[in-house]
Amino acid sequence: MQKNRWLVMLALCGGLAAQQRNGNEEAVQKVQAVTLKDWSPDSSLIVTEHHPPKARNAAIDVHSHMYAKTPAEVAAWVRTMDEVGVQTTVVLTGATGAEFDRLAELFLKAHRGRFQLYCGLDTADINAPDYPQRAVAELVRCYRKGRAASASCRTKVRVIRAAACSREGSACIRTTPASSHSGKSAPN
């Protein structure tokens, strides 16, 4: 008798689980019937729409990547910036060496003050004992290259001075503000 009760309970639970599963499958099928291109929900906001064609104040786009590859594409980018009210764009290139030099020429020479380029870290031979010094030297070189290419920038940027350190055989790079308490200035 006790065994029969358990079998009945188990059958009921199994039936409920099957019903719930079927209910979920049905809901999923209904949701998939509406494609994203056809989905147009009504807004719950009750406000007047406002589509400003241009920012009221000049903006700085602080996160962009390499999209333009030719002078014409960079010029088109600048025209778009002008249309929407972006004064300066920060481009995170990830580049080092000759590639960074090429990008500095492409972006900074013809469009002074409109772009700031960030280089990457040269990770070649990262386990070598001189890696921290080489990495810092490349960062300083890229900084100087960018500064020379955009000598008449209207935007002042707080410069970061990079210093290499070594702790118990492991390399690290530490950055400190140019106007740190040590009184040392950033590289020129």
Secondary structure, DSSP 8 states (H G I E B T S, - for coil): -HHHHHHHHHHHHHHHHHHHHHHHHHHHHHHHTS-GGG--------S-----SS-SS-EEEEEE-----SHHHHHHHHHHHHHHTEEEEEEE----HHHHHHHHIIIIITSTTTEEEE-----TTTTSTTHHHHHHHHHHHHHHHHHHHTTT-SS----EEEEEEEETTEEEEEEEETT-TT------
